């Protein structure tokens, strides 16, 4: 009887540990971009670019960054998240026949964060317009 009670107690404690879970400490990562990363024939009339993460992100927090200002698109509005907080959209104006290099977070700029406050891993997003 005592043995059975101990077994039940152990199972309850294990379930409580699983239910409580550990604090999320894994950084989010980019799973897709629009246009697709490294695209070579992007329509210059495209008015928004976006990045999608593998988990929900903290709203009102992002770091669209550049390494060369001349290769960064002209921003035409405020960035925002889609309804699921996994895709961040940046309104832009693109030029024809131009290469764009955009960083999603950097070693210094880390404002793309998940709901637990973990910064996303830096990601280099490049594309070229036709």
C-alpha positions as a printed NumPy array, in Angstrom:
array([[  0.   ,   0.   ,   0.   ],
       [  2.786,   2.448,   0.919],
       [  4.633,   1.46 ,  -2.225],
       [  1.575,   2.218,  -4.373],
       [  1.101,   5.594,  -2.64 ],
       [  4.765,   6.476,  -3.272],
       [  4.427,   5.514,  -6.925],
       [  1.338,   7.717,  -7.283],
       [  3.159,  10.598,  -5.56 ],
       [  6.143,  10.249,  -7.91 ],
       [  3.835,  10.238, -10.946],
       [  2.052,  13.35 ,  -9.674],
       [  5.368,  15.158,  -9.144],
       [  6.544,  14.193, -12.624],
       [  3.301,  15.468, -14.133],
       [  3.557,  18.713, -12.174],
       [  7.089,  19.228, -13.465],
       [  5.949,  18.688, -17.039],
       [  2.901,  20.927, -16.594],
       [  4.932,  23.752, -15.063],
       [  7.58 ,  23.414, -17.745],
       [ 10.917,  25.086, -17.848],
       [ 11.332,  28.729, -18.789],
       [ 11.811,  29.136, -22.517],
       [ 15.474,  29.946, -23.088],
       [ 15.777,  28.973, -26.767],
       [ 16.235,  31.825, -29.232],
       [ 13.619,  32.09 , -31.973],
       [ 14.823,  31.631, -35.518],
       [ 13.764,  32.767, -38.967],
       [ 11.93 ,  30.05 , -40.902],
       [ 10.985,  32.051, -44.01 ],
       [ 11.121,  35.445, -45.656],
       [  9.122,  37.225, -48.325],
       [ 10.487,  37.559, -50.848],
       [ 12.337,  34.285, -50.416],
       [ 15.878,  34.788, -49.121],
       [ 18.446,  35.091, -51.943],
       [ 15.787,  35.645, -54.642],
       [ 17.228,  37.183, -57.812],
       [ 14.18 ,  38.38 , -59.751],
       [ 11.925,  40.205, -57.269],
       [  9.248,  42.541, -58.613],
       [ 10.3  ,  46.099, -57.637],
       [  6.63 ,  47.066, -57.184],
       [  6.479,  44.848, -54.091],
       [  5.357,  47.135, -51.256],
       [  6.021,  44.905, -48.222],
       [  8.717,  42.493, -47.154],
       [  8.354,  40.091, -44.259],
       [ 10.1  ,  37.635, -41.993],
       [  8.471,  34.651, -40.266],
       [  9.753,  33.051, -37.074],
       [  9.307,  29.576, -35.615],
       [  7.383,  30.915, -32.594],
       [  5.294,  33.86 , -31.417],
       [  7.235,  37.075, -31.044],
       [  7.024,  40.044, -28.691],
       [  4.857,  42.743, -30.261],
       [  6.259,  46.237, -30.891],
       [  9.816,  44.866, -30.832],
       [ 11.983,  44.394, -33.93 ],
       [ 15.375,  45.204, -35.443],
       [ 15.325,  45.538, -39.223],
       [ 18.984,  46.504, -39.66 ],
       [ 21.512,  47.238, -42.397],
       [ 25.234,  46.749, -42.9  ],
       [ 25.22 ,  49.132, -45.904],
       [ 22.564,  51.863, -45.913],
       [ 22.63 ,  51.903, -49.745],
       [ 21.466,  48.264, -49.811],
       [ 18.557,  48.783, -47.408],
       [ 15.062,  49.495, -48.784],
       [ 13.269,  52.787, -48.238],
       [ 10.807,  52.261, -45.382],
       [  7.332,  53.647, -46.099],
       [  5.524,  52.807, -42.857],
       [  5.724,  51.228, -39.417],
       [  6.641,  47.544, -39.149],
       [  3.949,  45.329, -37.623],
       [  3.191,  41.714, -36.753],
       [  0.529,  39.557, -38.379],
       [ -2.304,  38.335, -36.148],
       [ -0.337,  35.275, -34.977],
       [  2.722,  37.395, -33.965],
       [  5.008,  35.095, -35.952],
       [  5.379,  37.199, -39.123],
       [  6.728,  40.744, -39.056],
       [  5.878,  42.916, -42.061],
       [  7.82 ,  45.992, -43.161],
       [  6.255,  48.43 , -45.683],
       [  8.92 ,  49.421, -48.231],
       [  9.585,  51.039, -51.581],
       [ 11.962,  49.017, -53.753],
       [ 14.006,  50.129, -56.759],
       [ 14.502,  48.137, -59.965],
       [ 17.737,  46.211, -60.538],
       [ 19.018,  46.629, -57.006],
       [ 20.496,  44.243, -54.455],
       [ 19.109,  44.464, -50.909],
       [ 20.879,  43.21 , -47.791],
       [ 18.875,  43.287, -44.569],
       [ 19.722,  41.938, -41.142],
       [ 17.064,  40.522, -38.856],
       [ 18.782,  41.307, -35.55 ],
       [ 22.554,  41.705, -35.312],
       [ 25.135,  41.117, -32.602],
       [ 24.253,  44.6  , -31.246],
       [ 20.598,  45.062, -32.261],
       [ 18.47 ,  42.327, -30.71 ],
       [ 14.907,  43.621, -30.64 ],
       [ 13.293,  40.74 , -32.511],
       [ 12.409,  38.731, -29.371],
       [ 10.043,  35.909, -28.53 ],
       [  7.328,  36.216, -25.874],
       [  9.853,  35.098, -23.211],
       [ 12.285,  37.871, -24.173],
       [ 14.841,  35.68 , -25.969],
       [ 16.406,  37.564, -28.917],
       [ 16.191,  35.91 , -32.332],
       [ 19.382,  34.598, -33.852],
       [ 20.815,  37.148, -36.341],
       [ 19.754,  36.366, -39.901],
       [ 21.007,  37.9  , -43.166],
       [ 18.149,  38.442, -45.641],
       [ 19.167,  39.245, -49.236],
       [ 17.349,  39.621, -52.535],
       [ 17.677,  41.422, -55.871],
       [ 14.974,  43.185, -57.861],
       [ 14.508,  42.807, -61.62 ]])
